[in-house]
Structures are given as C-alpha cells and as structure tokens.
Amino acid sequence: MANVSTVYALALVLLNYIMQVHGTGCPVVECWFVQEKPGRGFPAAMSQEKSLMYVRTDPDSTGAESQQKPPADIDPTRIYHVTDSSASLCSSSLKSPEGSVKKPLCEINPFLPQPAVVKWAAPLTSSAQSPIYLQADWFSASLQGLDGQLTLSSVMRAPKGTNEPNVILSVFSTSTSIRSRLGVPVVLDCGFWMDASSPLSGLGFAVEWRYQFRGEGRLVVAYDGKGDRLAETTEEGAELDIPALHQTGNASLLLEEAQVRHTGTYICTAYLPYLLAQVAIDLEIEEPPSLSISPSPLPISYPGQTLSVQCEASGFAPLSLELSWEFVGADGGVQSLGEGGMSGHRQASDGTFSQSSRLTLDLGKLDLGRGGEVTCVAVHPGGTRRASTTLNIIGVSGPSIEDSMAMVAVALGLYGVIKLFSWMFGTSGPSDSDSKDKKDK
C-alpha cells in the first residue's frame, strides 16, 4: 500500500503544480447550465444555458469578477461566484490559453440532496432526519481540464436566492485515461475533499469503485468510513489504502496485476450524508503481440519456385492489429509484399488474442534478386513489432559467391549419395569371376 500512497502524494504535488503554474489566480470557467425542462415526457427534454463561474478560495477575497465585465450573452442569474477552499477549481488546466479555441469542459446541474441507497453509505443517513442545513440551493459541477490533465466533480451549496455557492464536496483525478501493459500494478488516481466547516463532514463518509464496460458493470471495492467496514465483493487483487482515506482523502484504487478483463471505465464515488460526487477514469490494457515466423530459416530457393511463409502474432490486447509483410534486399531497398492471407482471431483463456498471416512468394513473378530479409510487421496500439527470416535465391544472373558455395554444398551432397550407393551395391554380393571359379571346381 506504500506504493499507492507514494503515487497519490505525487498526484497531489502535480495537481498543486497545475494549480499554481501560469499564475495563482483562479480561472473564470465557462460552463453550460443543464436541467430538465418543466413538464412530463420520456426521455426528459433538457435545456442548456451559457453559464459562468468566478472562483475564489476565500469568500472575503476579491476575485476575477471585480476586474472583468460579465459577457452580455449570459443571463446574470447564471453567473456564479463560487468559493472553493480546496482550490481544486483553480487548476490552470481549467483555463484556456489566450487565443486558443480549446476550452475545458464544464457542466452545472441542479442537485437534490437525498439519502444513499447503497448499503455501505446508508449508515450515513440512518437517522432519516434531513438537517435544516439542506434547505438551500444545491448544484453539482462536472469539469474536465485541457488535455485530460484533470477530471473533477463538485457539489456546491448556496443560500437560497443567491448565486454564491460554496464547494462542500469534491472528487477529482489527475488523469481521465490510463494505459497499462499486462501483469503490472496499476494505480487509478482518485481523491476527495470535504469542507470541514460543513456540519455534514463530521457525520462520516463512504467510498466506492465501480467498473463498467459495454453495458455490464460490477462493484470493485466499497468502504464504509463511518463503520470502518469493507463491503464484500468477488473482485480479487483490488485494494484501497484505508489509513490514507481518513488522513488525506486518498481514494486511489490499486490493481495488483493488470489483466485484459480490467479494460473498461472505473467510477470513483465519494459519499457524504445526502451528497455524492464521482469521476470516471478509463483504463485500457495494451499488450503488443509476440511474433514468430515459420519456416525459419527459409529453404534455399531458385527462380520460378513458390514458397509459403507464415507469421503468428500471439498474446496481444486489444483486438486491433494490422499484419503486413515487407522484403529488404541486399541493397537495403524495401519492398511491400502486402498483408498475405489473414486468419480469424482466436482468444486465449487470459483474454489475449492471436492471429496469423500466410504469405505466398512466387519467385517467378517477384523480383527479389538473390534474396534478403522477409519481415512480418505487426502494428498494434501497444507498439509495433517485427520478425524476420532470411531468403536465399540461387541461380540468378550468374552465380554469386553465395550461390557457388550453395551449389558446391549441393554437389558434395550428391557426390556423397552416389558414393554411398556405389559402396552398398559394390559389396552386396560376389563378383562374376568368383561365381565362375566356383562352377569350374
């Protein structure tokens, strides 16, 4: 678990650096305010309005709103003056470079505080009495920084009739997407922060990780921080650093050994009484193929002959793979030989795939000189791999030194065969003269 703590500490350092680089001021965040339209219908009709968040870390400080005039195309009721004591919303990845068309993604929604239905968070609201504190305007904000540097979800509370919400709960990760090789430990970064001045923060918390992939999901790990209990799951090799959860809000998930079945989306959720916030992280297992060529080496060939060579790619994930062939002559020139005849995919018990390509070389049609290297090339998201075998062609435009040596080897082989047969038949029976002498006697 020390590795998880170390990674999380580095992630916090990175997050702090991101927030401080290019100035210490909090950015003005452009958002969309999204909510259901009044009325009934399925699916529910949604409306969206341009919105703006002026962010500060101290409610008494003077923020960017004092230096800028609000845009005329934004309704003043959709301009929010947010106090974020955690400074998570002050990340520079939420600020577009001047003149850039790339902008961070931000969406604000109305939020309804309610008891959690999952059993590991249910103890947080066991009293079933909603505190007066909940009688306010609540919002949730979901943000993604530039270039995937940050994904963030916050729950905010504003006194009724005001546009000055305070961040009460934030869940964040410094990565929206992770790629990993097979068999290595993987850390999915997630942290949460809660406002210590909120009466909800002293009533406990809960954390869960869920997995989703192609419409299917499962619970990976869940922890009831109030009762100090882990939920029972069927997942193996997945851990949380429990002391770090309480001490620093480190909710990172450690997968001890990456497997193909781990590819998918992981959702990190933190619960406070009546509140929740979550972020999603995509994990892709990318294992490049191992290549083998047969036969290797190729037999000595001659013009007009037809050869078949096969390349087997195995142990790769995901399924995406491009196999092709190329020939490198003695002069270094490269010639494409196409993709050959492709087989279907086969899946092993560990979830990895294999596929093969068979190439037919018609030496009567292909100009391959005296030979060279025949190479199988595999292009995969996990990396490009190559495997080669040597092709020697004899009898092309007069024998070369290599051809001569090959022909001498063949001649010596034939001579040896002739001598062997001569010896065998020469000693297999008596000569004619010996038979005649026996008859005279």
MITI-163418 format. One record per residue (C-alpha): residue number from 0; y, z, x; chain; residue in three letters. Coordinates in steps of 0.02 Angstrom, whole numbers, plus 50000, padded with zeros to 5 digits. Each point is the difference from the previous one (the first is absolute). Last residue first. Example, Ala and Ser with C-alpha at 12.3 -4.5 7.8 and 13.67 -1.06 7.14 Angstrom:
<rs>
<1,<49947,50357,50684>,'A','SER'>;
<0,<49828,50033,49931>,'A','ALA'>;
</rs>
This chain:
<rs>
<440,<46168,47035,51776>,'A','LYS'>;
<439,<50083,49837,49960>,'A','ASP'>;
<438,<50067,50073,49833>,'A','LYS'>;
<437,<50083,50149,50086>,'A','LYS'>;
<436,<50087,49886,50126>,'A','ASP'>;
<435,<50070,49896,49856>,'A','LYS'>;
<434,<50074,50155,49912>,'A','SER'>;
<433,<50088,50057,50159>,'A','ASP'>;
<432,<50074,49827,50024>,'A','SER'>;
<431,<50070,50000,49823>,'A','ASP'>;
<430,<50096,50165,50027>,'A','SER'>;
<429,<49946,50168,49926>,'A','PRO'>;
<428,<50102,50080,49854>,'A','GLY'>;
<427,<50166,50092,49949>,'A','SER'>;
<426,<50076,50003,50173>,'A','THR'>;
<425,<50103,49840,49994>,'A','GLY'>;
<424,<50036,50021,49815>,'A','PHE'>;
<423,<50086,50169,50026>,'A','MET'>;
<422,<50084,49952,50162>,'A','TRP'>;
<421,<50071,49841,49929>,'A','SER'>;
<420,<50059,50092,49842>,'A','PHE'>;
<419,<50091,50128,50106>,'A','LEU'>;
<418,<50074,49868,50114>,'A','LYS'>;
<417,<50067,49906,49850>,'A','ILE'>;
<416,<50077,50160,49926>,'A','VAL'>;
<415,<50082,50043,50167>,'A','GLY'>;
<414,<50072,49826,50014>,'A','TYR'>;
<413,<50069,50014,49824>,'A','LEU'>;
<412,<50087,50165,50043>,'A','GLY'>;
<411,<50065,49932,50162>,'A','LEU'>;
<410,<50069,49851,49907>,'A','ALA'>;
<409,<50084,50114,49869>,'A','VAL'>;
<408,<50079,50107,50135>,'A','ALA'>;
<407,<50057,49845,50092>,'A','VAL'>;
<406,<50074,49936,49837>,'A','MET'>;
<405,<50096,50163,49975>,'A','ALA'>;
<404,<50063,49999,50180>,'A','MET'>;
<403,<50055,49820,49979>,'A','SER'>;
<402,<50088,50039,49836>,'A','ASP'>;
<401,<50093,50145,50080>,'A','GLU'>;
<400,<50051,49892,50146>,'A','ILE'>;
<399,<50057,49868,49876>,'A','SER'>;
<398,<49888,49863,49938>,'A','PRO'>;
<397,<50073,49836,49948>,'A','GLY'>;
<396,<50113,49977,49850>,'A','SER'>;
<395,<49912,50138,49898>,'A','VAL'>;
<394,<49816,50028,50040>,'A','GLY'>;
<393,<49997,50190,49975>,'A','ILE'>;
<392,<50090,50108,49872>,'A','ILE'>;
<391,<50018,50188,50032>,'A','ASN'>;
<390,<50064,50112,49858>,'A','LEU'>;
<389,<50046,50180,50040>,'A','THR'>;
<388,<50016,50135,49866>,'A','THR'>;
<387,<50153,50088,49933>,'A','SER'>;
<386,<50048,50147,49886>,'A','ALA'>;
<385,<50175,50034,49936>,'A','ARG'>;
<384,<50082,50138,49895>,'A','ARG'>;
<383,<50167,50006,49911>,'A','THR'>;
<382,<50060,50167,49930>,'A','GLY'>;
<381,<49979,50121,49855>,'A','GLY'>;
<380,<50075,49878,49875>,'A','PRO'>;
<379,<49864,49876,50055>,'A','HIS'>;
<378,<49996,49835,50095>,'A','VAL'>;
<377,<49827,49963,50074>,'A','ALA'>;
<376,<49988,49864,50133>,'A','VAL'>;
<375,<49832,49931,50060>,'A','CYS'>;
<374,<50013,49915,50168>,'A','THR'>;
<373,<49904,49855,50079>,'A','VAL'>;
<372,<50044,50000,50185>,'A','GLU'>;
<371,<49982,49845,50108>,'A','GLY'>;
<370,<49901,49841,49999>,'A','GLY'>;
<369,<49984,49842,50107>,'A','ARG'>;
<368,<50122,49907,49891>,'A','GLY'>;
<367,<50012,50072,49824>,'A','LEU'>;
<366,<50037,49836,49910>,'A','ASP'>;
<365,<49919,50033,49833>,'A','LEU'>;
<364,<49907,49860,49913>,'A','LYS'>;
<363,<49838,49987,50099>,'A','GLY'>;
<362,<50008,50184,50047>,'A','LEU'>;
<361,<49980,50045,49816>,'A','ASP'>;
<360,<50035,50187,50003>,'A','LEU'>;
<359,<49951,50091,49840>,'A','THR'>;
<358,<50086,50167,49972>,'A','LEU'>;
<357,<49926,50141,49896>,'A','ARG'>;
<356,<50119,50137,49940>,'A','SER'>;
<355,<49951,50178,49958>,'A','SER'>;
<354,<50060,50144,49892>,'A','GLN'>;
<353,<49986,50189,50005>,'A','SER'>;
<352,<50083,50137,49902>,'A','PHE'>;
<351,<50030,50187,50015>,'A','THR'>;
<350,<49965,50120,49856>,'A','GLY'>;
<349,<49889,50121,50097>,'A','ASP'>;
<348,<49844,49933,49913>,'A','SER'>;
<347,<50037,49824,50061>,'A','ALA'>;
<346,<50084,49861,49902>,'A','GLN'>;
<345,<49958,49816,50019>,'A','ARG'>;
<344,<50127,49861,49981>,'A','HIS'>;
<343,<49943,49822,49968>,'A','GLY'>;
<342,<49963,49879,50141>,'A','SER'>;
<341,<50124,49879,50075>,'A','MET'>;
<340,<49954,49830,50070>,'A','GLY'>;
<339,<50116,49956,50144>,'A','GLY'>;
<338,<50179,50063,50007>,'A','GLU'>;
<337,<50076,49853,50092>,'A','GLY'>;
<336,<49963,49938,50177>,'A','LEU'>;
<335,<50176,50019,50069>,'A','SER'>;
<334,<50023,49934,50178>,'A','GLN'>;
<333,<50080,50098,50141>,'A','VAL'>;
<332,<50034,49922,50171>,'A','GLY'>;
<331,<49963,50109,50151>,'A','GLY'>;
<330,<49941,49856,50109>,'A','ASP'>;
<329,<49819,50058,49989>,'A','ALA'>;
<328,<50013,49989,49812>,'A','GLY'>;
<327,<50040,50138,49876>,'A','VAL'>;
<326,<49918,49970,49831>,'A','PHE'>;
<325,<50052,50086,49839>,'A','GLU'>;
<324,<49913,50074,49850>,'A','TRP'>;
<323,<50063,50088,49844>,'A','SER'>;
<322,<49971,50158,49899>,'A','LEU'>;
<321,<50134,50072,49885>,'A','GLU'>;
<320,<49972,50175,49928>,'A','LEU'>;
<319,<50066,50101,49851>,'A','SER'>;
<318,<49864,50119,49941>,'A','LEU'>;
<317,<50082,50160,50062>,'A','PRO'>;
<316,<49909,50052,50106>,'A','ALA'>;
<315,<49888,49937,50141>,'A','PHE'>;
<314,<49828,50050,50061>,'A','GLY'>;
<313,<49932,49826,50036>,'A','SER'>;
<312,<50055,49825,50051>,'A','ALA'>;
<311,<49852,49887,50045>,'A','GLU'>;
<310,<50035,49834,50088>,'A','CYS'>;
<309,<49866,49864,49994>,'A','GLN'>;
<308,<49969,49849,50111>,'A','VAL'>;
<307,<49916,49837,49954>,'A','SER'>;
<306,<49980,49855,50122>,'A','LEU'>;
<305,<49985,49812,49976>,'A','THR'>;
<304,<49962,49888,50150>,'A','GLN'>;
<303,<50087,49834,50026>,'A','GLY'>;
<302,<50065,50046,50172>,'A','PRO'>;
<301,<49891,50127,50092>,'A','TYR'>;
<300,<49971,50187,49983>,'A','SER'>;
<299,<49953,50151,50106>,'A','ILE'>;
<298,<49955,50137,49877>,'A','PRO'>;
<297,<50140,50111,49932>,'A','LEU'>;
<296,<50018,50170,50081>,'A','PRO'>;
<295,<49995,50080,49877>,'A','SER'>;
<294,<49911,49940,49846>,'A','PRO'>;
<293,<50075,50083,49908>,'A','SER'>;
<292,<50175,50073,49999>,'A','ILE'>;
<291,<50048,50181,49964>,'A','SER'>;
<290,<50163,50071,49932>,'A','LEU'>;
<289,<50050,50178,49952>,'A','SER'>;
<288,<50127,49998,49859>,'A','PRO'>;
<287,<50168,50089,49989>,'A','PRO'>;
<286,<50010,50166,49904>,'A','GLU'>;
<285,<50150,50024,49887>,'A','GLU'>;
<284,<49993,50150,49882>,'A','ILE'>;
<283,<50154,49993,49890>,'A','GLU'>;
<282,<50082,50158,49935>,'A','LEU'>;
<281,<50143,49988,49874>,'A','ASP'>;
<280,<50107,50155,49972>,'A','ILE'>;
<279,<50066,50057,49831>,'A','ALA'>;
<278,<50129,50137,49969>,'A','VAL'>;
<277,<50003,50140,49872>,'A','GLN'>;
<276,<50112,50124,49910>,'A','ALA'>;
<275,<49953,50134,49874>,'A','LEU'>;
<274,<50091,50128,49894>,'A','LEU'>;
<273,<49955,50123,49860>,'A','TYR'>;
<272,<49955,50137,50127>,'A','PRO'>;
<271,<50004,49914,50168>,'A','LEU'>;
<270,<49878,49864,50043>,'A','TYR'>;
<269,<49986,49886,50153>,'A','ALA'>;
<268,<49912,49831,49988>,'A','THR'>;
<267,<49937,49888,50140>,'A','CYS'>;
<266,<49930,49835,49935>,'A','ILE'>;
<265,<49883,49901,50113>,'A','TYR'>;
<264,<49982,49812,49975>,'A','THR'>;
<263,<49848,49905,50063>,'A','GLY'>;
<262,<49884,49977,50148>,'A','THR'>;
<261,<49899,50160,50024>,'A','HIS'>;
<260,<49837,49915,49953>,'A','ARG'>;
<259,<50006,49901,50162>,'A','VAL'>;
<258,<49988,50161,50100>,'A','GLN'>;
<257,<50124,50100,50102>,'A','ALA'>;
<256,<49928,50158,50076>,'A','GLU'>;
<255,<50079,50173,49981>,'A','GLU'>;
<254,<50118,49952,49860>,'A','LEU'>;
<253,<50146,50122,50016>,'A','LEU'>;
<252,<50123,50016,49856>,'A','LEU'>;
<251,<50178,50056,50030>,'A','SER'>;
<250,<50070,50134,49883>,'A','ALA'>;
<249,<50113,50082,50129>,'A','ASN'>;
<248,<50117,50109,49896>,'A','GLY'>;
<247,<50052,50098,50154>,'A','THR'>;
<246,<49918,50172,49991>,'A','GLN'>;
<245,<49897,49994,49841>,'A','HIS'>;
<244,<49927,49826,50023>,'A','LEU'>;
<243,<49989,50030,50188>,'A','ALA'>;
<242,<49880,50145,49971>,'A','PRO'>;
<241,<49892,49887,49887>,'A','ILE'>;
<240,<49985,49851,50118>,'A','ASP'>;
<239,<49915,49881,49880>,'A','LEU'>;
<238,<49832,49916,50026>,'A','GLU'>;
<237,<49896,49846,49956>,'A','ALA'>;
<236,<49829,49972,50083>,'A','GLY'>;
<235,<49900,50001,49839>,'A','GLU'>;
<234,<50062,49969,49823>,'A','GLU'>;
<233,<49892,50066,49860>,'A','THR'>;
<232,<50135,50119,49941>,'A','THR'>;
<231,<50016,50186,49962>,'A','GLU'>;
<230,<50180,50057,49991>,'A','ALA'>;
<229,<50068,50103,50145>,'A','LEU'>;
<228,<50063,50174,49960>,'A','ARG'>;
<227,<50147,50105,50060>,'A','ASP'>;
<226,<50036,50063,49822>,'A','GLY'>;
<225,<50183,49949,50002>,'A','LYS'>;
<224,<49977,49858,50124>,'A','GLY'>;
<223,<49867,49915,49894>,'A','ASP'>;
<222,<49936,49861,50113>,'A','TYR'>;
<221,<49932,49828,49960>,'A','ALA'>;
<220,<49897,49875,50102>,'A','VAL'>;
<219,<49939,49821,49977>,'A','VAL'>;
<218,<50002,49981,49812>,'A','LEU'>;
<217,<49936,49831,49948>,'A','ARG'>;
<216,<50063,49833,49942>,'A','GLY'>;
<215,<49948,49828,49941>,'A','GLU'>;
<214,<50115,49862,49941>,'A','GLY'>;
<213,<49988,49896,50156>,'A','ARG'>;
<212,<50023,50148,50118>,'A','PHE'>;
<211,<50070,50172,49966>,'A','GLN'>;
<210,<49980,50162,50099>,'A','TYR'>;
<209,<50076,50167,49950>,'A','ARG'>;
<208,<50072,50137,50109>,'A','TRP'>;
<207,<50053,50165,49922>,'A','GLU'>;
<206,<50122,50141,50034>,'A','VAL'>;
<205,<50040,50159,49903>,'A','ALA'>;
<204,<50150,50118,50000>,'A','PHE'>;
<203,<50045,50181,49969>,'A','GLY'>;
<202,<50117,50095,49885>,'A','LEU'>;
<201,<50136,50033,50129>,'A','GLY'>;
<200,<50061,49820,50002>,'A','SER'>;
<199,<50030,49996,49812>,'A','LEU'>;
<198,<50147,50120,50008>,'A','PRO'>;
<197,<50093,49869,50103>,'A','SER'>;
<196,<50093,50067,50151>,'A','SER'>;
<195,<49856,49955,50116>,'A','ALA'>;
<194,<50019,49816,49955>,'A','ASP'>;
<193,<49831,49921,50028>,'A','MET'>;
<192,<49944,49883,50139>,'A','TRP'>;
<191,<49844,49895,50016>,'A','PHE'>;
<190,<49914,49908,50141>,'A','GLY'>;
<189,<49879,49854,50012>,'A','CYS'>;
<188,<49929,49904,50149>,'A','ASP'>;
<187,<49828,49922,49980>,'A','LEU'>;
<186,<49909,50044,50161>,'A','VAL'>;
<185,<49852,49892,50051>,'A','VAL'>;
<184,<49859,50049,50119>,'A','PRO'>;
<183,<49906,49852,50078>,'A','VAL'>;
<182,<49836,49921,49944>,'A','GLY'>;
<181,<50067,49832,49942>,'A','LEU'>;
<180,<50171,49940,50053>,'A','ARG'>;
<179,<50156,50052,49907>,'A','SER'>;
<178,<50150,49927,49910>,'A','ARG'>;
<177,<50128,50108,49910>,'A','ILE'>;
<176,<50128,49955,49866>,'A','SER'>;
<175,<50145,50091,49919>,'A','THR'>;
<174,<50039,50106,50152>,'A','SER'>;
<173,<50120,50144,50031>,'A','THR'>;
<172,<49938,50092,49846>,'A','SER'>;
<171,<50095,50099,49871>,'A','PHE'>;
<170,<49986,50123,49856>,'A','VAL'>;
<169,<50159,50083,49939>,'A','SER'>;
<168,<50027,50142,49876>,'A','LEU'>;
<167,<50159,50082,49934>,'A','ILE'>;
<166,<50131,49869,50047>,'A','VAL'>;
<165,<50164,50051,49919>,'A','ASN'>;
<164,<50081,49894,49865>,'A','PRO'>;
<163,<50187,49973,49978>,'A','GLU'>;
<162,<50022,49876,49857>,'A','ASN'>;
<161,<50044,50133,49873>,'A','THR'>;
<160,<49971,50022,49813>,'A','GLY'>;
<159,<49858,50121,50020>,'A','LYS'>;
<158,<49988,50080,50171>,'A','PRO'>;
<157,<49910,49878,50116>,'A','ALA'>;
<156,<49824,50019,50068>,'A','ARG'>;
<155,<49919,49877,50121>,'A','MET'>;
<154,<49818,49953,50036>,'A','VAL'>;
<153,<49979,49899,50158>,'A','SER'>;
<152,<49881,49864,50061>,'A','SER'>;
<151,<50011,49924,50174>,'A','LEU'>;
<150,<49924,49859,50099>,'A','THR'>;
<149,<50068,49976,50175>,'A','LEU'>;
<148,<49993,49879,50146>,'A','GLN'>;
<147,<49928,49856,49896>,'A','GLY'>;
<146,<50118,49872,50076>,'A','ASP'>;
<145,<50151,50071,49908>,'A','LEU'>;
<144,<49973,50159,49902>,'A','GLY'>;
<143,<49906,50019,49837>,'A','GLN'>;
<142,<50068,50110,49862>,'A','LEU'>;
<141,<49942,50083,49840>,'A','SER'>;
<140,<50122,50112,49907>,'A','ALA'>;
<139,<49954,50118,49859>,'A','SER'>;
<138,<50126,50072,49880>,'A','PHE'>;
<137,<50023,50161,49900>,'A','TRP'>;
<136,<50144,50048,49887>,'A','ASP'>;
<135,<49996,50186,49966>,'A','ALA'>;
<134,<49904,50128,49898>,'A','GLN'>;
<133,<49863,50026,50130>,'A','LEU'>;
<132,<50086,50155,50068>,'A','TYR'>;
<131,<49977,50082,49830>,'A','ILE'>;
<130,<49820,50026,50054>,'A','PRO'>;
<129,<49856,49916,49907>,'A','SER'>;
<128,<49872,50129,49948>,'A','GLN'>;
<127,<49819,49945,50014>,'A','ALA'>;
<126,<49964,50151,50112>,'A','SER'>;
<125,<49868,49898,50091>,'A','SER'>;
<124,<50130,49877,50064>,'A','THR'>;
<123,<49957,49997,50185>,'A','LEU'>;
<122,<49818,50039,49958>,'A','PRO'>;
<121,<49983,49821,49931>,'A','ALA'>;
<120,<50027,49919,50171>,'A','ALA'>;
<119,<49818,50003,50060>,'A','TRP'>;
<118,<49938,49968,49822>,'A','LYS'>;
<117,<50094,49837,49975>,'A','VAL'>;
<116,<50103,50001,49840>,'A','VAL'>;
<115,<50168,50040,50079>,'A','ALA'>;
<114,<50127,50088,49887>,'A','PRO'>;
<113,<50155,49899,49953>,'A','GLN'>;
<112,<50170,49955,50072>,'A','PRO'>;
<111,<50061,49834,49927>,'A','LEU'>;
<110,<50082,49883,50125>,'A','PHE'>;
<109,<50126,49862,49965>,'A','PRO'>;
<108,<49975,49860,50127>,'A','ASN'>;
<107,<50090,49947,50158>,'A','ILE'>;
<106,<49938,49853,50105>,'A','GLU'>;
<105,<50040,49960,50180>,'A','CYS'>;
<104,<49942,49863,50119>,'A','LEU'>;
<103,<50089,49986,50166>,'A','PRO'>;
<102,<50108,49847,50028>,'A','LYS'>;
<101,<49980,49841,50099>,'A','LYS'>;
<100,<50148,49881,49978>,'A','VAL'>;
<99,<50077,50060,50163>,'A','SER'>;
<98,<50186,49990,50032>,'A','GLY'>;
<97,<50013,50181,50056>,'A','GLU'>;
<96,<49828,50074,50026>,'A','PRO'>;
<95,<49927,50068,49838>,'A','SER'>;
<94,<49988,50189,49986>,'A','LYS'>;
<93,<49842,50081,49934>,'A','LEU'>;
<92,<49918,49984,50171>,'A','SER'>;
<91,<50145,50107,50062>,'A','SER'>;
<90,<49918,50148,49915>,'A','SER'>;
<89,<50123,50109,49905>,'A','CYS'>;
<88,<49889,50011,49846>,'A','LEU'>;
<87,<49883,50117,50094>,'A','SER'>;
<86,<50147,50113,50042>,'A','ALA'>;
<85,<49897,50152,49941>,'A','SER'>;
<84,<50155,50075,49918>,'A','SER'>;
<83,<50017,49846,49889>,'A','ASP'>;
<82,<50155,50009,49889>,'A','THR'>;
<81,<50019,49843,49895>,'A','VAL'>;
<80,<50163,49932,49929>,'A','HIS'>;
<79,<49934,49874,49873>,'A','TYR'>;
<78,<50085,49842,49936>,'A','ILE'>;
<77,<49913,49937,49844>,'A','ARG'>;
<76,<50124,50079,49879>,'A','THR'>;
<75,<50138,49906,50092>,'A','PRO'>;
<74,<49920,49835,49945>,'A','ASP'>;
<73,<49981,49887,50151>,'A','ILE'>;
<72,<50083,49828,50007>,'A','ASP'>;
<71,<50168,50068,50060>,'A','ALA'>;
<70,<49925,50068,50160>,'A','PRO'>;
<69,<50052,50180,50038>,'A','PRO'>;
<68,<50146,50013,50122>,'A','LYS'>;
<67,<49948,50072,50166>,'A','GLN'>;
<66,<50064,50140,50112>,'A','GLN'>;
<65,<49984,50149,49883>,'A','SER'>;
<64,<49830,49938,49939>,'A','GLU'>;
<63,<49935,50007,50179>,'A','ALA'>;
<62,<49981,50188,49988>,'A','GLY'>;
<61,<50117,50148,50014>,'A','THR'>;
<60,<49897,50157,50024>,'A','SER'>;
<59,<49984,50141,49873>,'A','ASP'>;
<58,<49834,49939,49930>,'A','PRO'>;
<57,<49929,49993,50176>,'A','ASP'>;
<56,<49872,49867,50050>,'A','THR'>;
<55,<50094,49854,49926>,'A','ARG'>;
<54,<49946,49842,49910>,'A','VAL'>;
<53,<50102,49879,49895>,'A','TYR'>;
<52,<49871,49914,49891>,'A','MET'>;
<51,<50043,49838,49908>,'A','LEU'>;
<50,<49930,49914,49846>,'A','SER'>;
<49,<49978,49827,49931>,'A','LYS'>;
<48,<49915,50004,49832>,'A','GLU'>;
<47,<49823,49971,49945>,'A','GLN'>;
<46,<49923,49995,49827>,'A','SER'>;
<45,<49817,50011,49957>,'A','MET'>;
<44,<49904,49946,49846>,'A','ALA'>;
<43,<49845,50104,49968>,'A','ALA'>;
<42,<49839,49900,49999>,'A','PRO'>;
<41,<49974,50031,49861>,'A','PHE'>;
<40,<50145,50033,49883>,'A','GLY'>;
<39,<50107,50134,49926>,'A','ARG'>;
<38,<50185,50026,50010>,'A','GLY'>;
<37,<50126,50050,50134>,'A','PRO'>;
<36,<49985,49902,50162>,'A','LYS'>;
<35,<49896,50080,50135>,'A','GLU'>;
<34,<50087,50044,50162>,'A','GLN'>;
<33,<50049,49927,50167>,'A','VAL'>;
<32,<50155,50041,50102>,'A','PHE'>;
<31,<50001,49876,50144>,'A','TRP'>;
<30,<50061,50060,50167>,'A','CYS'>;
<29,<50132,49975,50134>,'A','GLU'>;
<28,<50000,50141,50126>,'A','VAL'>;
<27,<50161,50057,50084>,'A','VAL'>;
<26,<49942,50057,50170>,'A','PRO'>;
<25,<50010,50179,50064>,'A','CYS'>;
<24,<50114,50021,50149>,'A','GLY'>;
<23,<49925,50046,50169>,'A','THR'>;
<22,<50024,49837,50089>,'A','GLY'>;
<21,<49897,49851,50054>,'A','HIS'>;
<20,<49848,50110,50038>,'A','VAL'>;
<19,<49996,50171,49917>,'A','GLN'>;
<18,<49885,49973,49852>,'A','MET'>;
<17,<49881,49890,50098>,'A','ILE'>;
<16,<49993,50130,50138>,'A','TYR'>;
<15,<49960,50137,49875>,'A','ASN'>;
<14,<49862,49893,49926>,'A','LEU'>;
<13,<49931,49965,50173>,'A','LEU'>;
<12,<50002,50186,50044>,'A','VAL'>;
<11,<49916,50036,49833>,'A','LEU'>;
<10,<49867,49869,50038>,'A','ALA'>;
<9,<49972,50076,50172>,'A','LEU'>;
<8,<49971,50169,49919>,'A','ALA'>;
<7,<49881,49920,49876>,'A','TYR'>;
<6,<49902,49917,50140>,'A','VAL'>;
<5,<49986,50165,50093>,'A','THR'>;
<4,<49950,50096,49845>,'A','SER'>;
<3,<49866,49871,49959>,'A','VAL'>;
<2,<49933,50007,50178>,'A','ASN'>;
<1,<49992,50189,49994>,'A','ALA'>;
<0,<49886,49984,49849>,'A','MET'>;
</rs>
